[in-house]
Each structure stands twice: as C-alpha cells, then as structure tokens.
Amino acid sequence: MLRTLRRALRPSRLRIRIPARRFAAGIAELPPTAREALGTNVTAGQAIAYNRARVATSTAVALYRSGHTLPMTDDDLDDAVLALDFPYSVPSTKTRASIRAALAVMEADYTLTITH
C-alpha cells in the first residue's frame, strides 16, 4: 500500500471546480501547520481541529488519487498517514474518522476526476 500511495503522489491533477495544487514528485508537500496558517493567537482547540483536518484531507486526497475506496481498516489508514510523513506515529480515532469522511465526500462527488 505504501508503494501505491507514493506512486499516486507523482505529479497529476485533480479536476474539480477549484484548481487543486499540484503535488511534487514523490511525497506531497504538507499543508502549513496551525501556527503557520493561523498565527500564534490560535487556541489549543483550534490548532487541534486544524491539524486533524490537514492530516485527514491530505491523506484522503492521496488515497483517492491512488484508487483506494471505503471501507478501509484502521491499519490501512495508519499506513497512509505514515506514508505521507506526517509527524505522528499513529493517528487518533478522530483523525481516522475525519479521513474516512473526507474520502467519502470525494467518492460521492461525481465532478471529481483524476487525470495523470
């Protein structure tokens, strides 16, 4: 699965209504952290929610681009997060739920297509 995800992150493009940022060859660039995106006045709750969303969305996009669909096991989701080099050894149950939700939204949206 890790090889599949790394292969899926080679330059390609998602065709959606809003242009998506292209991934660099290999591993995708990680979105900015909560502190970088929201500044230093962010509360702990806001930072946790933001960081969970950035991990979940990035992971869901990588999974969607590589052809993975729901249902997925917790171990598969953990492997996907590790493959993207997020600084967490194992995502929380809330992060896994967020990954599944983001992936479900992408699977349900017929306007999303992957072009290589």
Secondary structure, DSSP 8 states (H G I E B T S, - for coil): -HHHHHHHTSS-EEESSS------SSS------HHHHH-TT--HHHHHHHHHHHHHHHHHHHHHHTT--S---HHHHHHHHHHTT-S-SS--HHHHHHHHHHHHHHHH-TT-EEE-
